[in-house]
C-alpha cells in the first residue's frame, strides 16, 4: 500500500459503476478502511455513469473521474455500452477503466467485442477480501500514474 506522502498532491477521483447495493457498500467501506485519500463516487447504471463522466444533469458539478471501476452487468445498457461510448469520445477515452469481473467470462465478453480495457479485476466473493481488492485497485492506479510523462 502506498504511503500517505505518495498520495499527497495527487488525489484521485474514482467512479464505481456497480448496480449491486451490497457490493457498493462493501467497496465503499473497504475504501474508507484502507485510508485512501481519494474521492469515491458511485452510480448504479450505465446512463448515470455516462452522465457522471460527461458532467451532465445531476452530475454537472461533479469532477470528471480519473479512474472508472466498471461492473459489466448493469441494468438497461450494459458495461460494454459504457466502455464503447467512453472509447469513442476523444475527451473521455484516456480515462482508465478497470472492469470488475466475477469470472473469466466477463473479460472474454469485452475482448470478443474488441473493446480496449485497461485492466480486469475479479471481484471478491467474501466481504473480508474487499480490503485486498481495494488495495489491488490502488496499486493499478499508482502504476498508471507512474507511467504518465511528467508535465514540464
JOSULDA-V287094 format. One line per field, one symbol per residue. psi: psi as a letter, one per 40 degrees, with the letter a starting at -180 (. if undefined). A space follows every 50 residues. Layout:
BEGIN
psi=???
END
This chain:
BEGIN
psi=hiiddddhegihhhhhghehdddddddddddddefhfihhiiieiddddd dddefibeedeiihidhhhhhdgiibiiddddddddeehdeeeehhhhhh ieidddddddddefhhhdihhhiidhdeedddddddddddddddddehii i.
END
